[in-house]
Amino acid sequence: MKNILVIGAGRSSSSLINYLLENSSKENWKVTVGDVSIDLVKQKTNDHANSRAIVFDVNNQQQREEEISKADIVISMLPAFMHLNVAKDCIRFKKHLVTASYVSKEMGDLNEEAKRSGIILLNETGLDPGIDHASAMKVIDKIHAQDGKITSFKSYCGGLVAPEFNDNPWGYKFTWNPRNVVLAGQSTAQYIEGGLYKYIPYNRLFTQIEHIDIAIPDANNKLSNISFEGYANRDSLSYRKLYNIATIPTMLRGTLRMEGYCKAWNVLVKLGLTDDTYKIESPQTLTYRELLEAYLPAGKQSVKEKLIVFMGNEADAETISKIEWLGIFEDKKIGIKNPAIQQAASPAEILQELLEEKWKLTEHDKDMIVMQHQFEYMTSNKENKKINATLVVKGENQMYTAMAKTVGLPLAIASKLILQDKIKVRGVVIPTIKEIYEPLLAELELLGIKFEEQELI
């Protein structure tokens, strides 16, 4: 019997755990799921005969080492900064590790140790990063096999709400870690366009956007074009080498949002409400109007009027209506549910608490993942061609969201392939090699996660 240890039972783990348990009898697996919340674990494992639910504290060295030593593979759903000790234990005990997180410098430095230990530390194997790498490499390798030269590659991904459940002016609801959404883009975005390096600092990130029309199926599976906004991710440059397109003149990876989102979000950025570098004492003694007033120049106008003057030409009616919908013009006391920040909270933490209430995915809502790769290439006959590869996935409910599917299923499938000894590469790896991406994408297609490719002349 093979033992699988899953660390973390949060939002994105439901489809992962379900897949492992559904395949556990056939594959002869015992699945241990650990989290600081035993209630979350029990909710996800549902007393399955091949499951073991435990309270798990990754900072408890004795427990961490004991559980990892008993496992054949570890799947870490922890925040990225918590992976390192897990990875070091995996190397020491010769256990494979799979995560959905970006490869940090510290993780990358473990490459040779992992190889010597005979294990794989497979990272970036969720949605974005993950499915994006695998699906992009499938097309890139196909073009290269035909002696084509890729001249431009742009890739966009967004975790959104399905159009039929889009009932707020922002067109957005939380389907993954809210903190990551609030702090998104705070590192300078870097990409290359027409052979020129481009840098977009945070204070301009949401003003330099691209508009992308993508055909989305409605509840009756009828396609209609929806206009999205794409803003640049923090680092598009490092993947040129990893994708074997080191000399490409244009490469950009970005995030998708519904039209109008970026302009309104930029108001919050410009105000300073996404700042996480300092604390406001006793935030619950303030109203949202008083908080907003504190960030605006003095004057006799109303807070709304001051904001319009402050934003100038950026303060169109649609944008201000989005801000007003959040309730921050109101004389309502700031509500902080998280006890850890009730005495003092950063502006970003206060904003997150507000948005978690306003952007909540309700019981009957369905979320949606949209990803599109845009390739331009020159054939061996010097013809210029384009390929768009598009993925649209909709969730089932609050537990089995599109986000949970697209993050969790690649991790589960990759773990199965490792346990079946079908992935033989060792060291610190991401799913850009054929040995990983071919079987991974093939099974994802069987599970309804499939890209539609369209060739444009």
N, C-alpha and C positions, 0 to 999 in steps of 0.2 A: 504493500500500500504506500502511495506517495502522500506526503503531508504538505499542504499549502497553508502558509500563514498570510492572511490579509490584515494589514495594519491600517485602521481607519474605516469607519462605516458611515461617512457623511453623505452629502448630496449626490455625489457622482459614483457611489459604490454599489447602488442597488442592482443595476444590470450585470455588473461584474460578478457580484456574489451569487446572483440568480443563475448565471451561466455556469459557474463553477459547481454549484450544487446540483443543477440539472444534469451535468455530465459526470458527476462524482461516482455514481455506481458503475457506469460503463468504463470509466477510466481508472477506477479503484483509487479514488482520492478521499482523504480526510481533510476537511476545510476548517481551519481555525480562524475565527474573525475576532479581532481585538480592537477596542476603542475605549476612551475614557468614560463613555456613556454605554452602560450595559443595555439600556433600553433601546438605543439605536441598533446595537448588535442583534438583539433578539427580534427586533422588527424586521431586519434584513434576512436573518437566518431562519426565522419562523419554525424553530425546533426541528429542523431537518435532521434526519437520522445520521447523515454524514457530516454534520456541522458540529462545531464546538465554539461556544460563545464565552468570551472572557473579557474582564475589565483589563485594559492594557495601558500602561504608562510608558511611553517610549523613553522617558528620562530615567526610568528605573533600570539601571544597568543590569542588575541581577536577573530581573524578569525578562528583559530584552534578550540577553544572551541565552537564557534558558529556552525561550520560545524559538529563537532563530536556530539554535543548535538542533532542535527537533524537526525542523522543516526541511523539505527538499527545495522549495522555492519560496521566496518572500515577495509579496506584492504590496508596495508601500503607497498608500493613498494620503500620506501626510503632506503638509506644506513642504515646499522644496528645501527650506533651511533645516528641516529635521531629518533629511535622508542620510546625511553623512555618517553618523554613528551606526545606523542600520547597515549601510554599505560596508563599513569597516568590519563589522561583526560578520557579515556575509562572506567577506574575503577570508577572515580567520577560520570560520567554520565550513568554508567551501560550499556555500549555498548561493544559488542564483537569485538575482534581484531584478524586479521589473517595476518601473515607475512611469508616471505620465509627465514628469517635470523636466524642464530644460536642464541640460548638462551644465552644472556650475564648474568653475575652474577647479574647485576642490574635488568634485566628482571626477572630472577628466583626469586629474592627477593620479587617480587610482587605477588607471588603465593597465599598466604593466603588472601591478600587484594582482589584479583580477585575473590576468592571463596566466600568471604563475600559479594561481590558486585553481585554475581550470574552470572558472565560472564566467558567466555573462552578467554584466550590469547593464541591462537594457533600459534606457531612458527615452523620454520624449515619445511614448507609445500610447498616447490618448487620442484626442481629437486634433488639437492645435496647441502644442506640437503632437504629431503622431500620424493620424490619417492623412494630414496634409503632406507630410514627407513621403509616405508610401505611395500615395496617388500621384504626386508630382513626379517621383522617380520612375513610375511605370511609363508615363508619357515621355519623359526625357530620354530614358533608355531606348524607347521605341524610335524616337526621332534620330538618335545617334546611330542606331542599328541600320537606319536607311541612309546614313551619311549626311544627314541634315545638320544644319548649324542653327542653334537657338539664339535669337537676337534680343528677345524680350520675354521675361517671365514675371507676371504679377499674380499674386495669390491673396484672396480675401476670405475671411471667415467671420461669422457672427453667430452668437447664441441669442436668439430672439424669441418673441412670442408669435405663435402661428397667427396669420392675418385674421382668421375668423374669431380669434380671441383677443384681438388688438383693440382694447376698449379704453386706452388712456392716451392723452395727446403726445406722450413721449414715444409710444410704440415700443415700449421696453418693459420687461419684467425679469426679476432675478431668477436665473436657472443654475447659477454656480456661485462661487464665493463672492458675496457682495463687496467685501473689502477690496478685492482685486479690481472690481469694476470702478469703484470710487477712486482708486489710486492709479488707474490705467494711464499709461503714456507719460509718466513723470520722469522717465529717462529720455534723453534726446533721441529722436528717430533718425536712423541712418539708412540710406539706400543709394542706388546708382541709377541714373537716367541719362540715356544718350551718351554714355561714357563719362559723365560728370558725377562726382560724389555730391550727394544732397544731405543736408542736416536740418531737421525741424525741431527746435526747442519746444518745451512743453507749453510755453505761453502762446505758441502759434499753431500747435498741433491740430486743434479742432477747427482751424480756419483754412487749412490747406487740405482739402478733401477732393476725392474723385466721386463722380456720380456713376453708378453702375445699375443697369436694368437687367433683372433676372426674372425668368418665367417661374412662377410659384403656383403649385396646385392649390385650389381652394378645397372646402369640405367635400365637394362633389367631384374632386379630382380634375376640375377644369382649370387649365393654365391661364394665368394672366400676368402681365409684366408688372413688377413692383420696382420702384426706384429706390435704391439704397445709397447710402454714403459710405465711403471707405476712407479711413485715416490710417496713416503709416504706423506699423509696429516699431518697436524700439530698435531692432537690429535685423536688417535684411541682408547685410553684407557677408556675414560669416557663413551663410549657407551656400554661397557660390561654389566654394571648394567642395563642400559636402555633397552637393548635387552634381558635381562634375561639370560645372558650367563656369569655371573660374574667370574666364575672359568675357563673360556676357556683358553687353553695354547697358542693359536695363534690367534691374531686378528690384521688386518691391513686394513686401508682405504686409498686409493690412487687416484691419478690423472693420466689419460691417455693422452699420446701424441704420435704422429707418430714416427717411428723409426728414430733415429739420432737427434731428437729435443733436448733432454736433454744434450747431449754432447756439442752441439753448444750453448745452453742457458747458460751452465756452464762457457763458455768463457766470456760472458757478466757479469756474477756474479763475476768471479775471477778478471776481470778488475775493477769492482766497478761501472759499469754503471747502476746497479739496485738499487743503494744507494739513499735513499730518505731523508737522515738526514741533508743535508746541501745544500746551493744554490751556483750556479755558476753565477757570475754577467755578465750581457749583453751577454747571450749565442748566440744571433744572429750575433755577431761580429766574431764568430769563424766558421771555417769550420769543417765538421765532421772529417776530417783527423787531424786537430789541436786538436780537443777534444780527439781523441784516443791517439794522441802523448803525451798528458798531463798525461796519465795513464800508459805510458810505460817507461822503463828505457832509459836513453840517449844512443845514438849510431849513427853511420853513415849509418846504413841500412835504407831501406824504412820502413814505418809504418807496412806494411804487414809482412816484414821479422822480424821486432822487435816482432810483435805479435806471430809469429811462434816460435821464440826463447823463448819468455816469457811463452808460453803454453807448450813447451817441447813435451813430448810424446802424449799429448792430441790434438796436432795440426795436425790431419790428413787432407788430401786434401778435403774430403767431408765436414768436419767441417768448415774449413777455407773458402770454397766456400759459405757456408751458411752466414757466417759473411760478406764476400765480397758482396754478393747479397743485403745486407741491405744498402750498399752505404757508409759505414763509413770509407772507405779508400780514399774517394774522396775529392777533393778540392771544395766542394760545401758548401755554407753557410747553417748553421743550420736554419731550418724553424720552427718557433713557431707560430701556429695559435691561441692558447689560450692566450688572452690578459692578463690574470691574472699572467702569468709566463714569459712574454716577457722581463721584466727587470731583472729577476733573476729566475733560475729554477734549481731544483735538477737534478743530473744525471738521475734518474729514470723518471723524467718528460720529459727530453729531449729525452730519449730513447722511451718513450711512444708516443710522437709526431711523431717520425720517424716511429715507428711500425704501428701507426694508418694509415699512408699513405701506407706502404708496405703490411700490412696484412688486407687490407680493403676487406670486403665482397662486391663484385660488384653486380650490379643489377640482373645479371643472375645466380649468384652463389647460391648454396644450402648448408646449414650447416648440421651437423650430430651430434647427441648425441649417445654415446656408453656407456653403463653401464654393468658391469658384476659382479655378486656375485659368489664366489667360496666357497662352503661348503664342509667340510669333517666331517663325523660323524660315530659313532658306533651304530649299531642297538641293540635292546634288546637281539638279538641272538649273539652278539659280532662280527658281520660282519662290516668291514670297507667299507664305501661307500662315493661317492662324488656326488654333484649336482652343476652344473653350471646353473645359471639363467642369461640370456642375453637380454638386451634391445637395439635395434637400431632404432632411429627415424631420419628421414630426413626432412628438412624444405621445405616449398613451395616457398618462395621468401624472400626478405630482411625484410619484415614486419612480416610475419608469419613464423619465423625461427623455427627450431627444439628446440632451446633454449627457445624462447618465449612460445612455446607450452608446453614444459615440466616444465617450471617454473610457467607459468600463469594458466594453466588448473587445476593443483591440488589446487591452491589457490581458483579458482572460484568454483570448485566442493565442496570443504570443506565449503566455505561460504554458498553455497546453502543448504548443509546438516545442517548447524547450523541454518539458517533461517527457515528451515523446522522442526526444533526441533528433528532431527534425531541423532544429537550429543549432548549428555546431560552432558558429563563430564565438569567440571569447574576448573578454575585455569590456571596456566601456563603449557601448554601441548605441546607435539610433536606427530606426527602421528605414534606412535608405539603401539597403543592399537587397538584391533580388531574393536571396535565401530567406529573408524575412518578409519582404513586402508582397511577394507573389502569393504565398499561401494565406497570408493575413487578409489581403484584399479579396481573395477568392471566397473565403468563408464569410467575410463581412457582406459580400453580395448576396450570399444565401440567406443572410439575416436581414436583407432589405436595405443595406447601406451600400448604395451603388451610385457611381458617377455616370452621368450622361455626357458623352463626348460629342461635340459638334465641330466639324471642320468648316472653316470659313476661308474662302479664296481671297 
